[in-house]
Amino acid sequence: MTGGARLPLVFLHGWGFDASTWAPMRAHLDGWEVHADDAGYFGPAVAAERPAAYVAVGHSLGAMRGLEDEGGGCRGFVLINGFARFAASGDFPAGVAPRVLDRMLARLAADPVAVVGEFRRRCGADGAVDAAKLDEAALAAGLRYLREGDARAAWAGRRVPACVLAGDADAVVTPALTAASFGDRVSWCAGGGHLLPLTHPEWCAGQVRAFASELASAVDHA
């Protein structure tokens, strides 16, 4: 990698959303090579190319997916509104009660549009959902991953640096849940909620640019 080179970015979105989550941030990342996974909640799933060296940028559930899927080319993580574990357990009381996810799973089978719409509104987004595009099986798999997933060992054993971004007004991934996952290694967005890539795209993009540029410089001088 030559001086001034930029590490490509690989984006992973959260539950109930799609790759369009990143559009506002991408507008502030002109000149960067960007790849985006899509979980297939509202259309075909897309597994983005993983370049030989890249920075993984995950939002919410995408942050946990990124941690558990640290590839050999990953040079760093940017974790936005993320967590290492979402559901509460005996050794993780800060998590969300599993019964909340169980209720969502049960309701999903009966009225998936309502479940996804309510979640999106709670996040602060438009709750409109196109029933014709919605993939109930993919959404259910995502909810089960939220209930059972645990990337705490992956976080503790990661080989690369991480930049953790969170909103101090996030009602979905609370500050307590963020701290339980990542300790004090967090850059807080004052007044930010659960959709920082949409509500504070310039701030998020600036953090990504600074972090990725520092990593690229380190690779340059290695």
QUIWO-V457252 format. One record per helix or strand. SS is the DSSP state (a for helix, b for strand). FROM is the first residue (numbers start at 1). TO is the last residue. If there is no record, write none. Layout:
ss=SS from=FROM to=TO
ss=SS from=FROM to=TO
//
This chain:
ss=b from=8 to=12
ss=a from=19 to=26
ss=b from=34 to=36
ss=b from=38 to=38
ss=b from=46 to=46
ss=b from=54 to=59
ss=a from=61 to=68
ss=b from=74 to=80
ss=b from=85 to=85
ss=b from=87 to=87
ss=b from=89 to=89
ss=b from=92 to=92
ss=b from=96 to=96
ss=a from=98 to=123
ss=a from=136 to=148
ss=b from=150 to=150
ss=a from=152 to=156
ss=b from=161 to=167
ss=a from=175 to=182
ss=b from=187 to=189
ss=a from=196 to=199
ss=a from=201 to=220
//
